[in-house]
Amino acid sequence: MEKRLTLLLAVFALFLAVSFINLFFFPPAGQKSHWYVSIPPKRGSILDAKGRKIAYDSPVYVAYLDVEFFKRQHGSKSALERTLKACGIEKDPEEVLKYRFYRLTEAEDKESVLKRLDPDILPFVSLEVEYRRKKFQDYSTGVLIGAVLNGQGKGGVEGFFDDALKGKRKGTLEFLYKGARLSPVLTDYVLPEDGQDVHLSIDLDLQRHVYRIISDAVKEFSAEAGHAIVMESKTGKILSMVTTRDWNDLIGGYIEPGSTIKPVVYAIALETKSASPSFSVECEGMIKPVENLNIIIRDIEEHGKVDFLTGIVKSCNVMSVRVGDLIVRHIGVEGFYEWLKKAGFGEKTGMEMEGEIDGVLRNPKEWSLIDPAEISIGQGIGVTPVQLVASLNVFANGGYWIKPSILKESPVQKRKVFSETTAETIKKAMIEVVEEGTGKLAQVRGLEIAGKTGTAQKAVGGKYQNLYHSLFVGFFPADDPKYTIMVHLDSPSEAFYGGDVAAPVFRKIVELLTEKEKKKITLIRGLMPDLVGLPVRDALLVLEELGIEDVELKGKGWMVSDQTPPPDHPLEGKVVLILGNQK
């Protein structure tokens, strides 16, 4: 309320600066006249988990020329010409005079606006307060937020929460003139009804670190793009969502999941009693799923005799194809399809972002004879990264699917998919994947991790090429999961197996989340804290908390590399922060 009143007073002072000139030169005909000024409502802010603004409305002062009034009162064209030049407008005055109203200039402070206006043009100018949407763009945060176009949210958080964020009602100021050449008196006002703020579960600090890990991996493996999602296992809250692309393909793009789908397929087999843990096959490195089709699905190597759960640990395609075949024989393609839907594939997760797609899971009536086999190894199906992390999170929650959410405060929504026994059985196999199987490079000392690697050959123009999706999805600690993480690299060069490419990236994110020696800032009034290594915006927030306003920034970069005064020295005079970049 105090901020809104402050803005009203600023508008009032601005109004007086111009309306008094109007009144002096063009006094009202009667003794009394009511004037009204409209104040636009603010769109709500979007905040991160720590309350930091990611997107917000910033007021600007805009000068409009009332062309009809200017012509009616025979305003000075030379004054208009000087004003146009000062405002950086190259149009001829005659061209400007064809409009009803013409926008001259805008600035974040009213003094800058008034300096550009010739004194003789002021009586014909309307100064208004408008809002411009600003947002934090870095670390792929901008693509999550979406945009505001012509006052309407489009895509991401802005689009999903447009009704809540948008301002509800304009405010008004009412002034009364009591005769010519008298200053107006503010007689009444109605505050605007602003939009609601939206508090996200995204942590900007974590977002920054995860983005750098993914970006480094994209460079290291010369990949087309990289993605990562960090989610709280038990609540579904998204703490970090990163894409290196400039659009939100985390919810609006799909990939083939490859072998990361196998835990779900094996769980369906157990839950429907299509197969038992005692089932085994002889893997000769290849299998022909349909006898009368000349299509062969291959493995990386001959695995020999493989039991049911070892099929997950070794990511055996032969076993997976046989498991898929058992499912279809037992419950049919329609049953297989319905279970995949129940596990979260083929439909939106419902996460609070506009632009989410269903993914690709064709109706079983459209399936060919080879589709059950291909789907069982993660091909012929398209999943969004958010769908994938939510589906494998089932095994971190005793068989419950948890709805992903990007809100800080949101009720946990879940549904039962698999029995606790089935989920626990698959989880044990996923632990072995990391300890003994294809996901060894995801290991972190002192932590038990459950996960699954994935390597999916990419189809380009309807044909599979020598391009791959490299994936790893896992959760930890395995006995009581806290975080579930998805890592995906699109078309890495040279190395491309999920266990070689994505698993080490997963490990780095886990190490980031479990880092014991976190930098802690102790705030003591009157003493300078240690800000070195902090992002600039965080350092400024700390100084603001201490009531320090005289701060000078030197150099270029996103983090504090040096400071004056040094840590624990008295806070006297100006604080200087030297900026640099992380090495």
ROBASE-579812 format. One record per residue (C-alpha): residue number from 0; x negated, y, z negated. Coordinates in steps of 0.001 Angstrom, whole numbers, plus 500000, padded with zeros to 6 digits. Each point is the difference from the previous one (the first is absolute). Example, Ala and Ser with C-alpha at 12.3 -4.5 7.8 and 13.67 -1.06 7.14 Angstrom:
REM residues 2
 seq      X      Y      Z
   0 487700 495500 492200
   1 498630 503440 500660
This chain:
REM residues 583
 seq      X      Y      Z
   0 500000 500000 500000
   1 497173 502424 499168
   2 498374 499331 503367
   3 503257 500614 501810
   4 500568 503293 498169
   5 496433 501042 500801
   6 500687 499388 503662
   7 503239 501955 499775
   8 498171 502958 498517
   9 497394 499808 502748
  10 502744 500008 502609
  11 501704 502877 498212
  12 496780 502059 500035
  13 499517 499196 503668
  14 503580 500921 500739
  15 499555 503354 498280
  16 496879 500743 502030
  17 501958 499835 503237
  18 503579 500781 499062
  19 499002 503277 498328
  20 498543 501172 503318
  21 503208 498954 501728
  22 502041 501842 497414
  23 497867 503147 500220
  24 500303 500289 503760
  25 503412 498440 500465
  26 502064 500577 496807
  27 503343 498220 499689
  28 503051 501981 501022
  29 501817 499584 496670
  30 498844 500571 496475
  31 499759 496308 499228
  32 498814 497068 502061
  33 499384 496347 499195
  34 497055 498233 501570
  35 499353 496255 499851
  36 496775 498063 500445
  37 500040 496255 500648
  38 497385 497801 498296
  39 499436 496590 501616
  40 499872 496878 497811
  41 496763 498059 499671
  42 499626 496468 501240
  43 498989 497684 497174
  44 496349 499061 499553
  45 498556 496524 500484
  46 497627 499090 497161
  47 497534 497188 499450
  48 499956 497675 496985
  49 498079 502583 497955
  50 502311 502881 500911
  51 497745 501547 502651
  52 501747 501617 502957
  53 499708 498107 503269
  54 502629 502037 501876
  55 501598 503264 498920
  56 501635 503218 501186
  57 497805 503093 500025
  58 501665 503452 500280
  59 499027 502357 502799
  60 501113 503550 500720
  61 501358 500461 503518
  62 500621 503301 501789
  63 502793 500173 502589
  64 500694 502997 502214
  65 503688 500910 500192
  66 499912 500839 503708
  67 503596 501251 500258
  68 499491 502349 497063
  69 496672 501159 501461
  70 501618 500879 503338
  71 503050 501602 498379
  72 497836 502291 497887
  73 497553 500694 502863
  74 497020 498535 498181
  75 496466 500862 501020
  76 498767 497703 502782
  77 496415 501067 499367
  78 500400 498895 496369
  79 501387 496706 501278
  80 497049 499632 502375
  81 497525 500604 497160
  82 501842 497478 497815
  83 500011 497330 502698
  84 496266 500421 500468
  85 499347 499831 496231
  86 502094 496816 499831
  87 498058 498389 502851
  88 502992 500046 502368
  89 499048 500566 503629
  90 503525 500660 501281
  91 501007 503375 501394
  92 502431 502001 497796
  93 502638 499930 502754
  94 499927 496220 499987
  95 500401 499906 496212
  96 502987 502345 500204
  97 501946 497391 501975
  98 500492 497967 496812
  99 502580 500505 497242
 100 497452 499316 497240
 101 496290 499491 500550
 102 497563 498309 497612
 103 496972 502254 499582
 104 497735 498292 497469
 105 499799 497936 496851
 106 497571 499513 497112
 107 499857 498398 496579
 108 499768 503436 498328
 109 502194 503005 500757
 110 497067 502444 500078
 111 498559 498257 503045
 112 503341 500310 501776
 113 500448 503693 499195
 114 496456 500835 501139
 115 500838 498807 503506
 116 503129 502136 500277
 117 499783 503589 501200
 118 501696 502334 497472
 119 502339 501267 502700
 120 501226 496483 500708
 121 500851 499127 496368
 122 503585 501387 500082
 123 500831 497433 502671
 124 498356 496978 498400
 125 501650 497320 497898
 126 497623 498242 497610
 127 501106 496540 498966
 128 498616 497193 497893
 129 499824 496665 501784
 130 498353 496704 499126
 131 497402 498028 501883
 132 499482 496315 499282
 133 496477 499047 499011
 134 498695 496513 499371
 135 496840 498170 499038
 136 498862 498297 503204
 137 496826 498171 499005
 138 499455 496269 499413
 139 503039 499142 502201
 140 502301 501579 497409
 141 501475 502292 502645
 142 501360 497110 502075
 143 501735 498560 496931
 144 501656 503295 499173
 145 501475 500704 503441
 146 500862 503484 501212
 147 502589 502753 499742
 148 501261 501317 503341
 149 502486 502871 500107
 150 500777 499439 496343
 151 500685 496266 500355
 152 497802 497175 498750
 153 498755 497633 502672
 154 498360 496655 499265
 155 498349 498698 496845
 156 500963 501393 496617
 157 501247 503319 501429
 158 502474 498206 502242
 159 501203 497418 497475
 160 500613 502556 497243
 161 501117 502879 502235
 162 503393 500398 498291
 163 498391 500172 496546
 164 497046 502189 501006
 165 501800 502628 502047
 166 501184 503201 498296
 167 503679 499984 499100
 168 501066 503660 499881
 169 498602 503418 500838
 170 499556 502600 497310
 171 501074 503646 500294
 172 498929 503367 498626
 173 502617 502746 499797
 174 498914 503656 499976
 175 502046 503146 499489
 176 499142 503408 501464
 177 501428 502969 498098
 178 499446 502706 502565
 179 497370 500976 502529
 180 496270 499880 499234
 181 500541 497982 496814
 182 498328 496708 499324
 183 502338 497009 500066
 184 500971 498284 496758
 185 500037 496221 499704
 186 503522 499287 498756
 187 500292 496248 500375
 188 498155 496941 501218
 189 500593 496309 500591
 190 496987 497715 499867
 191 499518 497618 502900
 192 500688 496341 499324
 193 496770 498294 500965
 194 499505 496449 501193
 195 498925 497254 497623
 196 496379 498954 499560
 197 498976 496451 500909
 198 497345 498296 497854
 199 498060 497269 501786
 200 498108 497026 498599
 201 497079 500815 502326
 202 496854 501013 498104
 203 498001 502475 502096
 204 496730 498987 498330
 205 500522 496324 500802
 206 501252 500927 503472
 207 496762 501872 500677
 208 497769 497133 498886
 209 501957 497307 501843
 210 500037 502105 503163
 211 496220 500312 499908
 212 499582 496254 499468
 213 502239 499238 502985
 214 498415 502687 502172
 215 496541 498618 499252
 216 501176 496498 500927
 217 501487 501249 503279
 218 496613 501536 500872
 219 498019 496974 498836
 220 502002 497562 502114
 221 500775 502431 502858
 222 503708 499325 499497
 223 502836 501879 501679
 224 501663 500759 496673
 225 500236 498917 496385
 226 502765 499716 497418
 227 500258 499406 496275
 228 502828 499918 497489
 229 499535 499862 496231
 230 503170 499052 498130
 231 500852 499302 496386
 232 500849 496309 500049
 233 502808 500049 497452
 234 501703 503297 500916
 235 499417 500276 503751
 236 498774 503578 499578
 237 497593 501017 502753
 238 496899 501679 498568
 239 498199 500435 503306
 240 500976 499624 503673
 241 497302 500617 502556
 242 499875 499939 503766
 243 497198 501408 502112
 244 502478 500738 502786
 245 501808 503327 500299
 246 503472 498483 499648
 247 501658 497874 497369
 248 499504 496525 501438
 249 500063 498607 496447
 250 503797 499972 500258
 251 500570 500818 503670
 252 497567 497613 501700
 253 499691 496239 499914
 254 497234 497418 500201
 255 499897 496237 500268
 256 499181 498739 496484
 257 497915 497001 501026
 258 499168 497616 497174
 259 501189 502410 497294
 260 503500 498657 500729
 261 499008 496426 499064
 262 500685 500287 496239
 263 503580 501013 500861
 264 500439 497161 502511
 265 498627 497402 497556
 266 502236 501384 497237
 267 503049 499620 502263
 268 498993 496386 500628
 269 499743 499295 496252
 270 503174 501874 499076
 271 502100 498217 502639
 272 498339 496643 499240
 273 498890 499824 503616
 274 496541 498989 498767
 275 498353 499091 496710
 276 496558 500824 498562
 277 498982 496408 500750
 278 500463 500421 503754
 279 496752 499744 501980
 280 498813 500032 503623
 281 496862 499178 501924
 282 498664 503226 501540
 283 498004 499418 503173
 284 499692 503726 500684
 285 502963 500247 502344
 286 503657 499067 500332
 287 502561 499866 502806
 288 503198 501168 498291
 289 502426 499051 502792
 290 499201 496847 501900
 291 501367 501113 503375
 292 498437 503496 499822
 293 496403 500539 501042
 294 499264 502224 496983
 295 497288 499169 497487
 296 499474 501783 496651
 297 496409 499811 498779
 298 498202 500283 496696
 299 496594 501530 499344
 300 498694 496504 499180
 301 501054 496442 499358
 302 501133 499881 496379
 303 500409 496227 499799
 304 502607 498726 497574
 305 501828 502994 498532
 306 502621 499892 497281
 307 502871 502460 499767
 308 498455 502733 497841
 309 496566 499655 501569
 310 501721 501092 503178
 311 500337 503434 498384
 312 496514 499990 498481
 313 498286 499123 503286
 314 502606 501850 502075
 315 500510 496885 502092
 316 502120 500680 503091
 317 500644 496294 500603
 318 501524 499584 496538
 319 501990 503228 500363
 320 501498 498925 503325
 321 500996 496658 498465
 322 501560 501793 497010
 323 502001 502244 502323
 324 501174 496945 501923
 325 501140 498307 496760
 326 501986 503122 499060
 327 501798 500081 503353
 328 500733 496266 499855
 329 501460 500403 496503
 330 501967 503284 500175
 331 499922 500934 503690
 332 498741 503166 501682
 333 502934 501958 498555
 334 499014 498945 496481
 335 496347 500862 500620
 336 501065 503430 501295
 337 502221 500696 496980
 338 497201 499101 497577
 339 497574 502314 501806
 340 502581 502777 499672
 341 500437 499198 496316
 342 496223 500302 499543
 343 500134 503538 501397
 344 499270 499650 503713
 345 502162 501377 502806
 346 501647 502768 497985
 347 499063 503292 498358
 348 498691 499897 496446
 349 502077 503088 499196
 350 497018 501987 498797
 351 500758 503720 499692
 352 498470 501188 503273
 353 501734 500870 503254
 354 498743 498121 503031
 355 499796 496457 498617
 356 500685 497271 502555
 357 501312 496450 499661
 358 496922 498364 501438
 359 500392 497218 502552
 360 501773 496773 499103
 361 502075 498848 502931
 362 503350 498283 499548
 363 499510 496205 499989
 364 502285 499745 503027
 365 497184 501697 501915
 366 497241 497712 498675
 367 498130 497795 502432
 368 498795 496516 499085
 369 496570 501368 499058
 370 501239 502842 497760
 371 500231 498048 496688
 372 496375 498884 500389
 373 498736 503470 500914
 374 501933 501714 497215
 375 498542 497472 497524
 376 496508 501332 500797
 377 501116 503656 500097
 378 500430 500565 503735
 379 503166 500919 501875
 380 501185 502012 496977
 381 499378 503685 499273
 382 499785 501382 496459
 383 499355 503480 498693
 384 497145 500331 497480
 385 502569 500869 497324
 386 502053 496871 500768
 387 496879 497859 499796
 388 498786 501259 496624
 389 503513 499682 498546
 390 500459 496448 501304
 391 496757 498662 498536
 392 500641 501886 496765
 393 502737 497385 499439
 394 497303 497606 498758
 395 498779 502546 497449
 396 503494 500178 498486
 397 501113 496425 499471
 398 501946 499872 503262
 399 501687 503415 499829
 400 499825 502457 502923
 401 499509 503537 498638
 402 501163 502954 502078
 403 497074 502320 500847
 404 500537 503559 498796
 405 498093 503231 500492
 406 501779 501745 497103
 407 498346 500573 496625
 408 503201 499305 498105
 409 502161 497380 501652
 410 501764 496931 498632
 411 498429 496683 500906
 412 502113 498231 502610
 413 499351 496308 500496
 414 501570 496840 501318
 415 499207 496334 499512
 416 498401 498330 503026
 417 498136 496934 498729
 418 500114 498043 496762
 419 497352 500728 497422
 420 498573 496518 500553
 421 499603 500573 503736
 422 498504 503459 499492
 423 497519 498698 497429
 424 498945 497146 502286
 425 499316 502374 502896
 426 498215 502455 497698
 427 497577 497282 498900
 428 499194 499317 503637
 429 499447 503739 500577
 430 497579 500068 497056
 431 498058 497166 501652
 432 499948 501977 503260
 433 497819 502572 498213
 434 497996 497566 497882
 435 499289 497270 502550
 436 501697 500840 503288
 437 500040 502626 502728
 438 500219 502967 497610
 439 496748 499604 498050
 440 498825 503503 500929
 441 502953 501425 498049
 442 498548 498728 496723
 443 499307 502458 497171
 444 497947 498829 497043
 445 502085 499476 496883
 446 503344 500131 501841
 447 502257 497214 501173
 448 501479 501090 503321
 449 502684 498361 502130
 450 500133 500795 503696
 451 500289 498927 503606
 452 497932 500805 503049
 453 501486 500535 503435
 454 498639 500221 503531
 455 502574 500594 502725
 456 499178 500164 503671
 457 501541 503099 501590
 458 502387 499830 502909
 459 499482 502747 502574
 460 502452 500239 502855
 461 501585 496721 498911
 462 496711 498071 500118
 463 497642 499197 497126
 464 496606 501676 500347
 465 496685 499762 498154
 466 501202 502626 497551
 467 501021 499259 496439
 468 501801 501202 496910
 469 497795 499343 496947
 470 501968 499768 496760
 471 499776 499275 496321
 472 502855 500199 497493
 473 499433 499237 496333
 474 500833 500808 496405
 475 498214 500053 496647
 476 499501 499043 497255
 477 501535 496746 501219
 478 501385 498919 496606
 479 501817 503319 499424
 480 499894 502009 503256
 481 499788 503761 499765
 482 499148 501014 503564
 483 500835 498542 503391
 484 497887 501245 502908
 485 500217 499650 503776
 486 497036 500742 502290
 487 500194 499984 503788
 488 497454 500892 502658
 489 501239 500259 503573
 490 497706 498605 502720
 491 496651 499922 498187
 492 496974 499314 502176
 493 497594 497084 499596
 494 501266 498554 496681
 495 503780 499645 499989
 496 501035 497244 497575
 497 502070 501302 497107
 498 497695 498324 497505
 499 496947 501749 501469
 500 501511 503429 500715
 501 503041 500742 497819
 502 499099 498008 496864
 503 496877 502090 499179
 504 502066 503182 500392
 505 502574 498564 497598
 506 497178 499342 497530
 507 498873 503637 500147
 508 503515 501206 499211
 509 500229 497572 497083
 510 496666 501249 498673
 511 501298 503544 500314
 512 503126 499170 497991
 513 498093 498120 497307
 514 497077 502376 499662
 515 499284 500192 496292
 516 497880 503120 499929
 517 502635 502452 501139
 518 499150 503655 499797
 519 501828 501500 497036
 520 500276 503739 499490
 521 500070 501316 496465
 522 501633 503408 499791
 523 498767 502258 497223
 524 501172 503594 499957
 525 497115 502379 500575
 526 497600 497354 501383
 527 499325 499171 503631
 528 500998 496419 500945
 529 497968 497786 502324
 530 501703 500384 503383
 531 497252 498571 502224
 532 501347 497216 502215
 533 503615 501110 499770
 534 502070 501002 503038
 535 500274 503794 500222
 536 503754 500063 499429
 537 499621 497857 496833
 538 497188 502230 498674
 539 502167 503086 500515
 540 502863 498331 498132
 541 497672 499304 497050
 542 498852 503633 499921
 543 503604 501161 500245
 544 500805 497827 496983
 545 497224 501817 498108
 546 501408 503373 501072
 547 497047 500866 502253
 548 501033 502237 502919
 549 496667 501525 501117
 550 498668 497160 502184
 551 497695 500330 503004
 552 499576 497196 502553
 553 496742 499770 501940
 554 498988 497709 502825
 555 502132 497570 501981
 556 501366 496613 499072
 557 502788 498245 498118
 558 498275 499309 496666
 559 498046 501886 497321
 560 496252 499352 500331
 561 498776 502571 497455
 562 501419 502556 497590
 563 499266 503090 497944
 564 500059 500061 497013
 565 498691 496479 499336
 566 502113 497490 498023
 567 500628 500814 496327
 568 498789 503605 500392
 569 502199 502900 498900
 570 502634 501100 502513
 571 499074 503649 500381
 572 500490 501960 503205
 573 500351 498492 503452
 574 499969 496269 500717
 575 498173 499034 503210
 576 500633 496650 501679
 577 497569 498812 502680
 578 501759 497803 502557
 579 498640 497028 501881
 580 501007 496603 501352
 581 499653 496523 498574
 582 496955 498160 501260
